[in-house]
Amino acid sequence: MDPSTTFHGTLTTPIGVVQLTASERGLTRLSISQESHIRERSNQHVSMAIDELTDYFNGELKQFTVALDLPTSPGFNLRVWQQLLNINYGETTSYGEVASLLNSPGASQAVGAANAANPIGIIIPCHRVIGSDGALTGYAWGIEAKRWLLLHERRFRAVPAGQLFS
């Protein structure tokens, strides 16, 4: 991506400072840090993502619509990320279930690796993927951030306790 067409923004959230990067086509990266290290240079995709994330963290948005600019080469990671977009707000699934939906039973570890490589966490909701036994497992931003996101979604969606994770 040409740096001259790269746009950036930040948003302070309960789980840290969200740093956003976008191209002219859509959001390309979302990461978390404890403080902002970037110079802001926004475009419509960064602005929309910030607005949607603000609404998400306020419990007012359950479905993101910001355009994403993901790698176009076909591959397992891209297939996993596209499948993650189908996990509804407040719901969870397992790594094995995602692998089965991709007609790759037994590829649970590959699904986990794709989750770890997810460039646009929260919006591509890899935090909604948990262990088959209901346990919270690896998350690039840490288990506490994953727990916070799942509890946040449970708070704003009527789901009986125990159905998200144990």
N, C-alpha and C positions, 0 to 999 in steps of 0.2 A: 504494500500500500504506500502510495506517495505521501510523505509526511506533510506536504502542503495541503492535502485533502483529508487530513486527520483532525478530528474535532474531539474536545475533551470537556468534561465537567465533573463536579463532585457534589455529593449529598451526604450530610451527616445523618446517620441512622442509629437506632438502638444497638446495632451489632458492629458498628464502626463506620468509617468514612467510605462511602461507595465512590469508586473512581470509574468513570464511564469514558469509553472511547468509541467513536463512530466514524464511518466513512460517509461519503455522499449518498450511499445506498441504504445504510442502516447501522444499527448498533453492532460493534464488533467485539467489545470486551467490557466486562463489568468485574471489578475486583474490590476487595475490602482491605483497608489498612487502618491504622490508628490515627493517621493525620494525612492531610492532603499534600501531595508532592508535585502536583502538576499545575501548569498554567492553563487557565480556562480559556477555551476557544470553542464556543458552542455552535451547534447547528440545530435544525429542527428535530433530528433524531435524539440528540443529547437532551434537548429541552423536553421533548415528549417523554423520554425515559425518566427524567427527574420528576416530572409531574406525576407519571404513573407510579413510580416507586414511592413518592410521597403519599399518594392515595393508598397504596398497598400497606405501607407502614401505619397509616391511620385506620386501617381496617375497612376502607371504602372501595377497594379495587380487588377483584378476584381473578381477572383475566387481562393479561397484558396484550396490547395491540401495537406497540412500537415495532417498526420494521427492524429485522435482524439481517445482518450481512455476514453469513456464515461461509466457511470454505465451500466452494462449489464442487470440488472433486468428490466423487462418491467414495464412501468409505464407511466402516463400521461405526466410528465415532459419530459421524453425521447422522447415520440411521438411528443411533441411540438418542442423540439430542432431539431429533424430530419426534421420536416416540415419547420422550419426557414431556414434550409440549402437550401431550394428550392426558397427562395426569391432572385431574381436577384439583382445584383449590381445596385444602383441608383433607385430602385423601393421600394415602401412601400406597406404594407397591414395593415388591422386592426386586432385587437384582435378577433373580431367577425368572420372575414373571416378565420382566422387560426382555430378557434373553429369549424366552418362549414366544413373546409377541413378535420378535424379530426373526422367528423361525431358526433360532440358534440355541436350542436347549443345551445346557451345559456351558454356556458362555458367560456365566455370572461374573467371573473375574474380569472378563473383557468389558462387560457393562460397567463394572466398578472403575476400571481404568478410563473408560470414556467419560464417566461422571467426573473423575478427577481432572480430566482435561477440558471440561466444559468451560468455554470462554465467557459465558454470560449467565453465571449463577443467579438464582432467584427467578429471573425471567424465564430461563430454561431451568425448570424446577428440580434439579438433581437432589435437593434437600428432601424431596418427597420419596426418595428411594431408600429403603431400610433393609435390614437383614431379614431372611425368611422366618426367623424366630421372633420378629418384631423389635429386635434390638437396634439401637442407633449404631451405625458403623461409620467408617471413614467419611470425612467431609473436608474438602480443601480448606475451608475457612474455620475448621474446628468443630468438634461435637457440640460445644455449647452454643455456637451460632446455629447449627442445625436444629438443636433442641428448641432454641428461642423461636426460630421460624415456624416450626411445626406447632408449638404451643400458641403462637400468635394466630396462625390460621385456625386452629381449633377454637380459640376464643371467639373468632368472628364467624364461625360456622358451627351449627348445632350438630356436633358429632358426639356420641356417647363416649365417656372416658374409656380408655383402654383400646380404642379402635385405631388410633394412630400409631402407637408404639408402646412398648412396655418399659 
